[in-house]
Amino acid sequence: MAKKHYTIPVFIPELACPFQCVFCNQRKITGRQFIPDDSEIILTIDEHLLSFKEKERNVEIGFFGGSFTGIPIEQQAHYLKLVRPYFKKREITGIRLSTRPDYINPRVLDLLKQWDVGTIELGAQSFDEDVLKQSFRGHTARQTEKAAKAILDYGFDLGLQMMIGLPGDTLEKTINTAKRIVELGASDTRIYPTVVIKDTALYQWYKNGEYQPLSLEEAVDWVKKILPVFEEAGIKIIRVGLHPSEGLLSGEELIAGPFHPSFRELVLTEIWRDLLTTIPETKKQDHIEIRVPPGQINYAIGYNGKNRKRLLEKFNSVKYVGDDKLRGREFEVGL
Ligand code: SF4
C-alpha cells in the first residue's frame, strides 16, 4: 500500500512584501499577522507529528504563507536549520516551500540545495502577460519560465500554482496556463479561484464595478476543464480552492467570489455528472446499479447527492457500488 503523505504547514509571512498583487492581503489569507518564533514552529511540527496515526508515512514540512526566498537569506538558513533535527531523526522526509518566480536566483538555489529542500513551488498565477500586468503581480510569464527551468536544472521538484478569474483572465487563457504548467515540467500544482478579500485593490475595483469575480458555477466549470490537462500529464493537484482559514470563513474578510469549502468536490461532482449523462435512458421505472472505483463513489453520488438526484429523475431507484477492479473514473452500469 502507498505510504500516506502529509505536509506540515509552517506559515512564514513576508511582512514587508514590496509587491501589491491586486488580490492579496497576505495576512488575511493566511489568517495570521506575525512571524512565528522558533518555539512556536517547533510546537506546530511536534503537534502535527503526534497526530499522525500511520506508521508508514512520508512527512514534509512546507514553508508557506508568503515568499520564503524573499526573506533575508540568513533568516531562510535559520528556518531550514531549525527543522534539520527532524530530518536527522527521520521524522520528516522532505521540505517544500512556496515563493515568487522573481525571487529565484543561484544564491538562493544554492542555499536551498544545501539544506535539502526538495520542492519549490512558484506562484505562477497565470502565463498570460496581460493578466499578470492587470493583477500587478510584478513579474512576467517569461520570468516564471526561467525560474522553473533553473529549479529543475538544480534537481528540485517543481510546483506551479495558478489562479483563475484574475482581471483580464478568460477560459482560454486559463487552459493555456494549465498547459504551460505541464510543459514546464511541474510535478504538482494548486489551483486557486480568485476571490475578493477586504482591504485589497480588487476589493476597491469590485466596489467600483471595475472587477467582477467568476461565479461559483463558472469557476467550477473552468476548473472542470483544466483538471484533465493535469491528470493526463500525471501532475498531482494538491489543492483546488483557497484553504478556509478562520478569518475567511467568518465571512467578514471574504467579500465576494467563488469560495466554497468543498470546491474540489463540486468539480468532481460535475465531472461525474458528465460521465453519467452517457447512461442510456431506458424505461422510466427501471432500477439502476452503478459500479465505480471505491475512491470515486462520493463524487459519483455527487455533492449533496446531486448526481443521484439527477439519476432519480430518470430511474426509480439508483444504487452505487464500490468496485476495486475499476480504475480512474471507469464505471459499469447494470440495469
Ligand atoms: S501575493 Fe503578491 S502581494 Fe501578496 S505576499 Fe505574495 S507577492 Fe506579496
Boltz pocket constraint, residues with backbone or C-beta under 6 A from the ligand:
constraints:
  - pocket:
      binder: B
      contacts: [[A, 14], [A, 17], [A, 18], [A, 19], [A, 20], [A, 21], [A, 24], [A, 25], [A, 26], [A, 65], [A, 66], [A, 67], [A, 100], [A, 137]]
      max_distance: 6.0
